[in-house]
Amino acid sequence: MADEAAVDGASPLRAVVEVVVRALVDQPDAVRVTESVRRGMTVLELTTAPGDMGKIIGRQGRTAAAIRTLVAATAERHGQRAQLDIRD
């Protein structure tokens, strides 16, 4: 079964983060997601335009927590472990 999110060459985890975050921010072209592996865990690093950082974090961190939950669920579905780091 081919994964639709990975069609453009990005991993499914990275694709999920990019789609969700680009929908939330004012400057979607400034969204960057890099992927690396540390100690057997996939680490996604998210950077956005400085003015959009508050939209990603949300009130009391709720939006960031929801995005991290999506990342964890997607990773589990693909038999991986993952974490999302939000960089400013």
C-alpha positions in Angstrom: 0.0 0.0 0.0 1.5 3.3 -1.1 1.3 6.2 1.4 -0.2 9.2 -0.3 1.6 11.7 2.0 5.0 10.3 1.0 4.4 10.6 -2.8 6.6 13.8 -3.1 9.6 12.0 -1.5 9.1 13.3 2.0 8.6 10.8 4.8 5.0 10.5 6.1 6.0 12.1 9.4 7.5 15.1 7.7 4.6 15.4 5.3 2.1 15.4 8.2 3.9 18.2 10.0 4.4 20.3 6.9 0.7 20.1 5.9 -0.7 20.9 9.3 1.8 23.7 10.1 1.5 25.4 6.7 -2.3 25.5 7.2 -1.8 27.3 10.5 0.7 30.0 9.6 0.6 33.3 7.7 3.9 32.6 5.9 3.7 28.9 4.7 6.8 29.2 2.5 8.9 29.9 5.6 8.0 26.5 7.1 11.0 24.1 7.2 11.0 20.6 8.6 14.2 18.7 8.8 14.4 15.0 9.8 17.2 13.1 11.5 17.6 10.0 13.5 19.0 10.0 17.1 19.3 6.9 19.2 16.9 5.0 17.0 14.2 7.8 17.2 13.2 10.0 14.3 13.6 13.7 15.3 11.7 16.3 13.3 12.9 19.9 13.7 10.3 22.6 12.8 11.2 26.2 12.0 8.8 28.9 10.9 8.9 32.7 10.4 9.3 34.4 13.8 5.8 36.0 13.6 4.2 32.6 13.2 5.8 30.9 16.1 2.9 31.8 18.5 0.4 30.2 16.1 2.3 27.0 16.2 2.7 27.0 20.0 -0.9 28.1 20.7 -2.4 29.0 24.0 -0.6 27.3 26.8 1.1 25.1 24.2 -2.1 23.3 23.2 -1.5 23.5 19.4 2.1 22.3 19.8 0.9 19.4 21.9 -1.7 18.5 19.3 0.9 18.5 16.5 3.2 16.4 18.6 0.4 13.9 19.2 -0.2 13.7 15.4 3.5 13.0 14.9 3.6 10.3 17.6 0.4 8.6 16.1 1.8 8.7 12.6 5.1 7.3 13.7 3.4 4.5 15.6 1.4 3.6 12.6 4.6 3.2 10.6 6.3 1.2 13.4 8.6 4.1 14.4 9.2 6.4 17.3 9.4 10.1 16.7 9.5 13.5 18.4 9.0 17.0 17.2 11.3 19.8 18.2 10.1 23.4 17.6 13.0 25.7 16.9 12.8 29.5 17.2 
